């Protein structure tokens, strides 16, 4: 079996794969029409995350709260908050640009203690800024500039730090001036911690057989609480999430390695090549080989997220 390293920290949080670990900044442009079920699956990390919708609309979930994002809206996700997102309509493709960075990108000491730790420890998940807000336009402008910076440009790191400083000062101003509505979690924090434990276990052991009993024993909960908590935060049953996580790993290996389909299926926890092929086609509308060659069909839009409160 081919071993796939899973990047986690000591708490089994998923680590962002920064281009340069000495300068942990990542920018991206996500096309949700390329995601299975038009969905960015539930996950979390220690980095702060900012995103601006360029086209379309999103249902963006922070813990159990759903925030509606329209074209031009910007969202901030606090460190270590469970989040996921889904394209609202199959007929309206979504493009979202974003940036993520941990507080460690800035010098430790008084800067970390004064400007970042209060936000990390604050009892809120994040906030949304509408495209019509003056601050919202400023956030979108800074995020756009960050995403346009080229790594090979001399001084790009210094420009990035300057823009991140502006972005964070705007963030602190929003919070301190109470000029925006913060997204707060009303459910007990324990439920989110349970889901994080189970997702961490899946990330660490996805290449091995995983049973519901494995998850319940690891999280020290009952079988019914396992299903209930998992569905509240991800909209899926545990086995569905496990298979989707495995399929995402497999899709990456199909595009990024020369491993055979059988090797990839086995290394991602699928005991049967035929079962792997069946699930892969259901999710990606193509066989593993067709996907590797870029021969994919249009996706089927599914509405399978949980019915949970919206922040208007």
N, C-alpha and C positions, 0 to 999 in steps of 0.2 A: 504494500500500500504506500502511496506517495503521501508524505506528511506535509500539511499546509500550516505554516506558522500563523497563529492568530494573535494579532497585536492588541494586548490588553495591559492595563496597569495592575498594581497589586490588589486593586478592588475589582478587577475583571471588567472595568469600563472599556468600551471600544475606543481605541486610539486613532486619531486622524492621521492619515499617511502623508505627513508634510514632505514637500519636495526637499527641504533642507531643515533637518531637525534642530540645527543651531539657530534657525530663524523660523520659528513655528507659525507661519502664516499661510493660510490656504484661501484661494478664491475659486469660484466655480460658476458655471452657467448650466443649469439643469433644464433639460427638455423632458417634461413629464409625459409626453406622448411616447417616449421610448421606455418608460418604466412599466413593468408588469402591473396590470390593473390600474395604471396611471397613479401609482402610489409610492411614496417614499416611506418605507416601513419604519416602525417604532424603534427608536434607538436613543442613546444619550452619550455625552462625552463631557470632559471637563472644560472644553473650549466655549467661549462666548460665540454666539452665532447671530449674524445679521443677514437678512435677505430682502430683496425687492422684486416684486412681480413686474415683469416686462410686458407680458401678454397673458390674457386669460384670467381665470379666477381659481382660487384654492380654498379648500377647507384645511386649515392648519391647526393641528392638535398639540397643545402643551399639557402634559398629564391628561386630565379628563376634560379640559376646556377646549372648545372649538372656536377658532377665530376665523372669520371670513376675510379673505384677502382678495382685493380687486386690483386691476391694472394700476401700477404706480404706488400701491401700498407697500409699506416696509414693516418688517417684524424683527424684534429682538428676542432671542431665547437665552435665558440665564444659564449659567454653568450647571451641569449635572441634572438638567430637566429632561424627562422623557418627552420626545416629540415625534410627530409623524405628519404627513401631509398627503392630500389626495386632490387630483384635478377635479373640479366641480362638474364639468361636462365633457363628454367624449368629443363633442362637436367644437369645443373651444380649447385648442391646445394651449398649454401653459409653458412659458419660459420664465425662469427665475434666476437672477444672479445673486451671489452671496459671498460672504467672507466669514472665516472662523479663525479664532486665535485664543490661546490660553493667556492668562495674566502674566505668565513667565516670559512672554516676549518683551516685557518691560523690566527694568532693573528691580531686583528685590530690595526690601527695606521699606523706607517710608512711603514710596510710591505705591507699592503693593498694599500696604496696610491702610493707607489713607484713601486711595481711590478705587481699589478693586475688592478688597475683603468685605467692606460693608454691603456691596451689591451681591456678592456670592452668598453671604449669610442672610440676606433680606428674604422675607417670607413671600416672595412672588416669583412667578415663572417667566415673565417677560412682558412685552407690550407691543401694541400695533400702532403705527402712525399712518394716517390716511394720506392719499396723494394730494388732497386739498390742503393739508396742514403745512404751514410754513416750515416747521421742523421736519415734517415728513419729506418735503422736497429736498431739504438740506441733507438728510440721511441718504436718500436715494442718490444724490449727486456724489457724495463721498464714496459710497459703495461702488458706484459706476467708475469713478476714477481709480479706485483700488483694483478693480477687475481689468482695467485697461492697461495697467502698468506691466511692462515686459520685464521678465526676470533678467534678461541679458543687458538691459539698460543700465549704464553706470549710475550708481547712486539710488537704484530702485529700492533698496532696503531702507535708506534714509527717507525717501519720499513716502514709503509705506508707513514707517513709524510716525511721520508727520500727520498723515491722513488718519491713522488709527487713533492718534492723540486727539484729533479734532472730533472723530466719531465718538470717542469715549467721553469727552467733555460735553458733547451734545446729549449723550445718554444720561450722564449725571445731572445735567440741567433739567432734563425731562422729569427725572425721578424727584429731584429736590423741589422743583417748582410745582409738582403735582399737575403738570400741564397735560398729562395723558392718563388714561385709565389702565392701571396695572392689571395683568391677568393673574388672578389668585386661585389657588386650589382649595376648594372647600372640603374635599374628602380628607380622611385621616392620612397623614404622611406614610403610615405603615403600609398601606395598600400599594403605593408607588414603589416603596422599598422592596416589597415582595416581588413585584414584576421585574424590577431591576435584577434581583437575585436570579430569577428564572431565566431572563434573557442572557445574563452573564454566563450561566451554566451552559446554555445552548451555544453561545459563542465559543466557549472553551472546549466543548465536547461534541460539536456538530458532526465530526468525522466518525464518531462512535455511535453505537446503538443508544437511543435515549427513550426512556419510558416515562409515563406520567408519574410513576412511583419515584423515579430518579428526581424529578422536579419537586415533588411534594416533600421528599426527605431532605433535599438540599435546602429548600425554603422553610421547612418545618411548618407545613400547613396541611390541611386536609385536601382530599381530591376535589371536593366541590368548591372549596375556596380557590384552588388552583385554577379551575376553569372560569370561575366567576371573576377573579382578579385579572386574569389574562384577557378575557373578552372586554372588560371595562376599559382597558388601556390600549389594546391593539385591534379590537374588533374581530379577532380571530380565535380559534381554538389553538391550544398549545401545539398540537401536531401540525396544523396548517402553518403556523409560524416557523416551526422547525424545518419543514420541507421548503418553505419559501427562502429561508436563510441559506439552506444547503444549495438551492437552485441558483441563488445569486452568486454564491462562491463558485459554483460550476460554470456559470455564464462567464465569469471573469477568467477562469482557467481556459475555457474554450477560445476566448479571444486573445489571451496573453501567453499561452503555452502551446507546445506541440504534443502534449500528452494525448493518449488515445481516449475516446469516449468512455471506454470501460474503466480506464485508470482514473479518469476524472470522477465518474460516478462513484467508484469505490472510495476514493479519497474524500468525497463529500458526504459519506455516510449512507449511500444507497447500496444495499446488499444485492440488488438485482439490476442488471443493465436494462432489462425491458421495463422495469418499474420506473427507473430513472428517465428513460426515454419517454414513457407515457406522461409522467408528471411535467417534464420539461416542455413537451409539445402543448399540454394544456395551459401552461403558464406563459410561454413565449410564442405560441402559435407557430412553432417550427421545431423540427427535430434538432438534436444537438449538432449534427453535421451541417444542416441547413443554416443554423444560427451562426456557426463558425464561418460559413461562406457568405454570410450577410443576406441569406434568402429567407426573410421573415414575412409573415402575413400581417395584415392589420389586426390590432388587438380588440378584444371584446371588453366593453366597459362594464364593470360590475360595481354595484353599490353595496359594499359589505361592511362599512364602518359602523361602529356603535352609535346609538342615538344618545348623545350626551349634550350638556348645556352649551349654548353659543354665547360668545361675548359680542354684543352688538355695538 
